[in-house]
Amino acid sequence: MTVAHRALYSDGRTAARHEVSFVVAGDRLRLLALDGAPLDEWPLAEIGWLEEVAPGAPLRLRRGDARLTVAHPAAQAALAAALPDAPGPEGRRGAVFRWVAGSLVGLALTVGAAVAAWPTLERFLLSLVPASWEVALGEEVVESLLGTGSRLFQGRPADICTGGAGREAVAALVDRLAAGTDRSYAMTVRVVDSDMVNALAAPGGQILVFRGLIDEAEDPSELAGVLAHEMAHVTHRHGLTALMRSQGLNLLISVVTGGSDAGALLGNSAGLLLTLGFGRAAEAEADSTAIGLLRGAGIRADGAARFFERVAKEAGSTPALLQTHPAPAGRAARFAAEGPAGGPGLSDAQWAAVRGICERTEPYGAD
Amino acid sequence: MTFPQSPIAPGPSDPGHADRLRYDGTTGGVARIAIRNGLLILLTLTLYRFWAVTRLRRYLWSRTAFEGERFEYLGNGRELFIGFLVALVVLVPLLIAQSVLSTVFQNDIFWNTVVQAVYLLIIFWLIGYARWRASRYRLRRTAWRGIRFDLEGSAARYANMSLGFTLLNLLTLGLVKPVADVRLWGYWFRQLRFGTEPFGFTRASGLMRPWLAAWFTGLIATLLFYGALVAVAVYAASKGDLPTTRFGDWPLWIAIGVGIAVLPALILNAYFTSRYYAALMRRMLAGLRFGAVEFSSTLLGGELFRTLAVYLLATTLILFGFVAAFAVAAAIGGILGVLLGAAFYIVTTTLFFALPSILFIHPLIRLLTSRTLVVGELDAVRIGQSAAPEPGRGEGLEGLLDAGVV
């Protein structure tokens, strides 16, 4: 015996709603008015669910614009049995998965293409930037590090060491090393009166050496090694490159994630890892150029090896993966491989003057 | 043929009954969807967000019923994803042009200002345009008894109006906001269609007083905030050099006093702003018609404020809890600490995506539907199917502009 169930029916042409009964007959759903007159016939293959089936909620079927709402449990069971493969609201089963997976693959391909095309694009973009822009950028960087409002120095301008003879000696050392570069950047060095054992190169040729590093160095060739390394960063335009990469990455991340805060959260983690990776490659490149500069200036390179080894030991146990200024593997060994050939770089008198360079200081801006 | 005896639907419709518009979504139901969505958004680097919002809408729509008939959300994630891709094609050249031009003119104040101004005008215009188009998409993907809604009118016209009011608001320091809200929302109401039948909107007035209360408290909160900043700056700049008075470091006391006053001022402002929006809702719905059907709202500002406050407090507490959990993980250290930290990261990020739906959108819909009254007989037979085409994509531009890409 065929069982007729009751349901609510809208035909999709008007917003009216009728009570109807329905029977499943073969591959069709037959809709009848309450007096038994036939209303409509739905081929089972054309029927879909309006939303996910939820316990307690009415079952809603669609065929085109027409709707059938079924509330009675027995009627729902009859329909579920007749329509095991009816497409849900997102179409046939798995449609969502295919689209999400497809867009993830698309994302991977886009990112892959961007990464593959990046070196060429980067060279092109770098060639567009004149050195004068880089110098201006470098001045901004130095100003933000040392000027009023600097976070490093609690909002006061940093003290710059201006001991006369020491300054001349450092300048002479830089000039000797710069002879090996193509001289497209005028290299200037400031010694900052601070305990930090650090040195950095701003784009355009401004190099900052912190006093802590001079105190830590045991002879002038160690200082020369660090200076050569920083000058190599300048000639390779590493600062500008890093800036361009982080800007490009930010654009890419905000585009992919639609700029949401949480997207930025995810992006920051990825950005940090990429930056660290770039840092390591750039450090290695700067090291090999620095060895060339030292050789050209006739300064022994094994001083730098000693210095880097000592600093690495004192830096302690931070995992190499997480250092923001990562040392490439085998750095000290590469410098050491050059052997003891060459001089110290400065005379004893000059070195003494450099050690005492911070006996006179002036605030940044007045130096 | 046999017929089961149980009723098939709620009793006969009762025009004018408060329960004509009902929302029966549950916190648990929303939470299940929102948390699953949050986790998938995290795992797919946010790409799942289009399918996530679709899934949530389908639940919210299907839990909202008029005369016992639930609404339908017919959109799908694919359309939103395609909309996003198309919007990128529009926006990325604009972003690049702005970035290149401001680099070229970085030392030329006049042309740099012109570039920024034109860019901002384009963006503000696009925001209005995108809102209209997105709203039209959602309406065309919303149906009741299989009959679809639609938004006629012109997105460009709405964008012009919206941009004009934005500029006027800037010039008048926000005093024309009630006029702008009524005009913009009124235009939306008048262009609204259900099937073949239009909605109508007469007028709304009497909003200046509630807005002035919100505006004034906002002004006080702003002044206190900047006052506190100035006091702190004076204190920092003059530290040690101040003439000693019997009040000690008086700028510090001013800074502390003003700083303490900012919070109540902000709360007061949130309360009066809630009252304004409740009044806007009441007055706008009172002017809305659909054939013989009329609408009204009994929403109170206090109710809106409570919903907002509960959401903000709960979110703050939960997130603070996880910050504390991170601190514990960091203190434990080692592999266990890293694993715990990663787990907390996943949970926190998931909640970050899920909480607004669970603690704000869901309670807000419950509040708004329970406070909305619909009276008058619906002549359902007269309403035919909408002739508007079904949209193949949507919301891309709005998604990008609202999220603050620009």
Interface residues (C-beta under 8 A of the other chain):
Chain A: M1 T2 V3 A4 H5 R6 A7 L8 S10 D11 G12 R13 T14 A15 A16 R17 E19 S21 V23 G36 L50 E51 E52 A54 A57 P58 R60 R62 D65 A66 R67 T69 A71 H72 A74 A75 P89 E90 G91 A95 V96 W99 V100 S103 L104 L107 L251 S254 V255 V256 T257 G258 G259 S260 D261 A262 G263 L265 L266
Chain B: M1 T2 F3 P4 S6 I8 A9 G29 L40 I41 L42 T44 L45 T46 L47 Y48 R49 W51 T54 R58 Y59 S62 E69 R70 E72 Y73 L74 N76 G77 R78 F81 F84 L88 V92 L95 W144 R145 G146 I147 R148 F194 G195 T349 F352 F353 L378 A380 V381 R382 I383 G384 Q385 G399 L400 A403 G404 V405
